[in-house]
C-alpha cells in the first residue's frame, strides 16, 4: 500500500492521553492552536484501570501509571465518532495493541469514519524490531500511519517502521520507577520539563538521519516547541502542560511558513 503523508496547517498536536477521546471546544486549550487532535489510547476490547493508578511527582516532573483504561473501540465509535466527524480539525486515533491482527481490525473500522485522517500506534518499550515492522505494515490502508516509539529506541526502530509504510514516527514518554508511600517501587511513564534536553537530542538525531519525526517530551513553552521544530521535527506534541493550563501561545505563533523562515535563518 502507498504511504499517506500527514498534512498539517499548524505543527502542534496534543499527545495521546492529554485531552480525552474527542476535541472538546470547552476544554483547556483553544483548538485553533492545533494542527490535529490525537485521541486517548484506544484498544480493540475494554481495558480496566491499573490496580493502583498512581501520579507521583518528583523534582522536574511526575510519574504516571494508569494502565491506559478505555471502553474499547466499539464503545468509542458509538459515543465519539460523531464528534470526530464535526471536529474543526483532523483527528488522529491512537491505537493500543501489540497484535498486528488487532491493528488490521481497528484500522478497517476507522477508515470509514468521517474526520479521521490518521492513526497513531503506540509500541511497548520491549517490542522486537520484527514485530514493530509487522505492526506498521498491518496498519497500512487508507489512513496515514504514525508509529509512536519508545524514546530510547527511536533511532533503532524508526527505519524499520518507516520502511514498512509509516508516514512518520512520534516519541513516547520514557518509563521509570519511584518509591511509593510504602516504599514499594511504582513503575510508569515519566513526564515533565526535565525530559526536554533528552527528547530534543533524539529529535535532532532522527532529523539528521532524514527520518520524519514528531517531537515530544518536556515541552512546556512555545520557545521549546520552536526549538524542536528548528531541530527538524515535522510537528510537536504537548502533554502535561495542557493539564496544567500553562500553555501560552496561539495559532499565530506557529504558522508553518513562519517556523520555516526561522529555521532557514
C-alpha positions as CSV (number, residue, x, y, z in Angstrom):
1,X,0.0,0.0,0.0
2,X,1.2,3.6,-0.6
3,X,2.2,5.7,2.3
4,X,-0.1,8.6,3.1
5,X,1.7,11.7,4.3
6,X,0.4,13.9,7.1
7,X,-0.8,17.3,6.1
8,X,-1.0,19.8,8.9
9,X,-1.9,23.5,8.8
10,X,-0.1,24.0,12.2
11,X,2.7,22.0,13.6
12,X,1.2,21.5,17.1
13,X,-0.8,18.5,18.4
14,X,-1.8,17.2,21.8
15,X,-0.2,14.0,22.8
16,X,-2.3,10.9,23.3
17,X,-4.0,10.8,26.7
18,X,-3.8,14.6,27.3
19,X,-7.2,15.8,26.1
20,X,-9.5,12.8,26.1
21,X,-11.3,11.0,23.3
22,X,-12.6,13.9,21.2
23,X,-11.7,17.6,20.6
24,X,-13.9,19.4,23.2
25,X,-14.2,23.1,22.4
26,X,-14.9,23.6,26.2
27,X,-11.5,22.0,27.1
28,X,-8.4,23.7,28.5
29,X,-7.0,24.6,25.1
30,X,-8.2,26.7,22.2
31,X,-8.4,24.1,19.4
32,X,-7.4,26.7,16.8
33,X,-3.9,26.3,18.2
34,X,-3.7,22.7,17.0
35,X,-3.0,21.2,13.6
36,X,-4.5,17.9,14.6
37,X,-6.2,16.3,17.6
38,X,-4.9,12.9,19.0
39,X,-7.3,10.8,21.0
40,X,-6.5,9.0,24.2
41,X,-5.3,5.4,23.6
42,X,-8.0,3.0,22.4
43,X,-7.8,-0.8,22.5
44,X,-9.9,-3.2,20.5
45,X,-11.6,-4.5,23.7
46,X,-12.1,-2.7,27.0
47,X,-9.2,-2.2,29.4
48,X,-9.7,-1.6,33.1
49,X,-7.5,0.9,35.0
50,X,-4.3,-0.2,36.7
51,X,-5.0,-1.9,40.0
52,X,-3.3,1.0,41.8
53,X,-3.3,4.1,39.5
54,X,-0.6,6.5,40.6
55,X,0.6,10.0,40.0
56,X,3.9,10.6,41.8
57,X,5.6,14.0,41.4
58,X,9.3,14.4,41.6
59,X,11.5,17.5,41.1
60,X,11.1,18.5,37.4
61,X,8.2,16.1,36.6
62,X,5.9,13.3,37.5
63,X,5.4,9.5,37.1
64,X,2.0,8.4,35.8
65,X,0.7,4.9,36.0
66,X,-2.8,4.3,34.7
67,X,-3.0,1.1,32.6
68,X,-4.5,3.1,29.7
69,X,-8.1,2.4,30.7
70,X,-10.8,2.7,27.9
71,X,-14.1,1.1,26.9
72,X,-12.8,-0.4,23.7
73,X,-13.1,0.7,20.1
74,X,-16.8,-0.2,19.6
75,X,-17.8,1.9,22.6
76,X,-15.6,4.8,21.5
77,X,-17.1,4.7,18.0
78,X,-20.6,4.7,19.3
79,X,-20.0,7.6,21.7
80,X,-17.4,9.8,19.9
81,X,-17.4,9.2,16.2
82,X,-20.0,11.9,15.6
83,X,-17.8,14.4,17.4
84,X,-14.8,13.4,15.2
85,X,-17.0,14.0,12.1
86,X,-17.9,17.5,13.3
87,X,-14.4,18.4,14.6
88,X,-12.9,21.6,13.3
89,X,-9.5,19.9,12.9
90,X,-8.2,16.5,11.7
91,X,-8.5,13.6,14.2
92,X,-5.7,11.1,14.7
93,X,-6.9,8.0,16.6
94,X,-4.3,6.5,18.9
95,X,-4.5,2.7,18.9
96,X,-3.2,0.5,21.7
97,X,-2.3,-3.1,20.8
98,X,0.7,-5.4,20.4
99,X,-1.1,-7.7,18.0
100,X,-1.0,-7.0,14.2
101,X,-4.3,-8.7,13.6
102,X,-6.0,-6.4,16.0
103,X,-4.5,-3.4,14.3
104,X,-5.9,-4.6,11.0
105,X,-9.4,-4.9,12.5
106,X,-9.3,-1.4,14.1
107,X,-7.9,0.4,11.1
108,X,-10.5,-1.1,8.8
109,X,-13.3,0.2,11.1
110,X,-11.6,3.7,11.3
111,X,-11.1,4.1,7.6
112,X,-14.8,4.7,7.1
113,X,-15.1,7.2,9.9
114,X,-15.5,10.8,8.8
115,X,-13.0,13.2,10.3
116,X,-10.3,10.6,10.9
117,X,-7.2,11.3,8.8
118,X,-4.6,9.1,10.5
119,X,-3.8,6.5,13.2
120,X,-1.0,6.6,15.8
121,X,0.1,3.3,17.1
122,X,1.9,3.1,20.4
123,X,4.6,0.4,20.8
124,X,5.7,-1.0,24.1
125,X,9.3,-0.5,25.2
126,X,10.2,-4.1,24.9
127,X,8.8,-4.8,21.4
128,X,11.2,-6.5,19.0
129,X,12.0,-4.8,15.7
130,X,10.4,-7.6,13.6
131,X,7.1,-7.2,15.4
132,X,7.3,-3.4,15.2
133,X,7.6,-3.8,11.4
134,X,4.6,-6.1,11.3
135,X,2.6,-3.6,13.4
136,X,3.4,-0.8,10.9
137,X,2.6,-3.0,7.9
138,X,-0.7,-4.1,9.5
139,X,-1.9,-0.5,9.7
140,X,-1.4,0.2,6.0
141,X,-4.6,1.2,4.2
142,X,-6.5,4.5,3.6
143,X,-5.1,6.4,6.6
144,X,-1.7,7.9,7.3
145,X,0.2,5.9,10.0
146,X,2.2,7.4,12.8
147,X,4.2,4.9,14.9
148,X,4.9,6.1,18.5
149,X,8.2,4.7,19.5
150,X,9.9,4.5,22.9
151,X,12.2,7.5,23.2
152,X,15.3,5.4,23.9
153,X,14.7,3.1,21.0
154,X,13.5,5.6,18.4
155,X,16.8,5.6,16.4
156,X,16.7,1.8,16.3
157,X,13.1,1.3,15.3
158,X,12.3,4.3,13.1
159,X,14.0,3.0,9.9
160,X,12.1,-0.3,10.4
161,X,8.6,1.1,10.8
162,X,9.1,3.7,8.1
163,X,10.2,1.1,5.6
164,X,7.0,-0.8,6.4
165,X,5.0,2.2,5.3
166,X,4.6,4.6,8.3
167,X,4.4,8.3,7.4
168,X,6.2,9.5,10.5
169,X,7.2,8.5,14.0
170,X,6.3,10.2,17.3
171,X,8.0,9.8,20.6
172,X,6.5,8.1,23.7
173,X,7.4,9.3,27.2
174,X,10.1,7.1,28.8
175,X,9.4,4.7,31.6
176,X,10.8,4.9,35.1
177,X,10.2,4.0,38.7
178,X,9.8,5.8,42.0
179,X,9.2,4.6,45.6
180,X,5.6,4.8,46.7
181,X,4.2,5.7,50.1
182,X,5.1,2.2,51.5
183,X,8.5,2.1,49.9
184,X,7.4,-0.2,47.0
185,X,8.6,0.7,43.5
186,X,5.9,2.1,41.3
187,X,6.6,2.0,37.6
188,X,5.1,4.2,34.9
189,X,5.6,6.9,32.3
190,X,7.7,10.0,33.0
191,X,6.6,13.5,32.2
192,X,7.9,16.9,32.9
193,X,10.3,19.7,31.8
194,X,13.4,17.6,32.7
195,X,12.8,15.4,29.7
196,X,13.2,18.2,27.2
197,X,17.0,18.0,26.6
198,X,16.9,14.3,26.0
199,X,13.9,14.5,23.7
200,X,15.4,17.4,21.8
201,X,18.7,15.4,21.2
202,X,16.7,12.4,19.9
203,X,14.7,14.6,17.5
204,X,17.9,16.2,16.2
205,X,19.5,12.8,15.6
206,X,16.4,11.5,13.8
207,X,16.1,14.6,11.6
208,X,19.8,14.4,10.7
209,X,19.2,10.9,9.5
210,X,16.3,12.2,7.3
211,X,13.7,10.3,9.4
212,X,10.3,12.1,9.7
213,X,9.7,12.7,13.4
214,X,7.0,14.4,15.5
215,X,8.8,15.7,18.6
216,X,7.5,15.2,22.1
217,X,8.8,15.2,25.7
218,X,9.1,18.0,28.2
219,X,7.7,20.8,26.0
220,X,6.3,23.4,28.3
221,X,6.9,26.7,26.4
222,X,6.4,28.0,22.9
223,X,10.2,28.5,22.7
224,X,10.8,24.8,23.4
225,X,8.3,23.8,20.8
226,X,10.0,26.0,18.3
227,X,13.4,24.6,19.3
228,X,12.1,21.1,18.4
229,X,10.9,22.4,15.0
230,X,14.2,24.1,14.3
231,X,15.9,20.8,15.2
232,X,14.0,19.1,12.4
233,X,10.7,17.9,13.8
234,X,7.7,18.0,11.4
235,X,5.5,18.9,14.4
236,X,5.4,18.6,18.1
237,X,3.1,17.1,20.7
238,X,2.1,18.7,24.0
239,X,1.3,16.6,27.0
240,X,1.1,17.5,30.7
241,X,1.5,21.2,30.1
242,X,-2.1,21.0,28.8
243,X,-3.4,19.6,32.1
244,X,-1.8,22.4,34.0
245,X,-3.3,25.1,31.7
246,X,0.1,26.7,31.3
247,X,0.3,26.8,27.5
248,X,0.6,30.4,26.4
249,X,0.6,30.6,22.7
250,X,-1.9,30.9,19.9
251,X,-2.1,29.8,16.2
252,X,-0.4,33.0,15.0
253,X,2.8,31.9,16.9
254,X,3.1,28.7,14.9
255,X,2.3,29.4,11.3
256,X,4.2,26.9,9.2
257,X,5.8,29.5,6.9
258,X,6.9,31.5,9.9
259,X,8.6,28.5,11.5
260,X,10.3,27.5,8.2
261,X,11.6,31.0,7.9
262,X,13.0,30.9,11.4
263,X,14.7,27.6,10.7
264,X,16.2,28.9,7.4
265,X,17.7,31.9,9.2
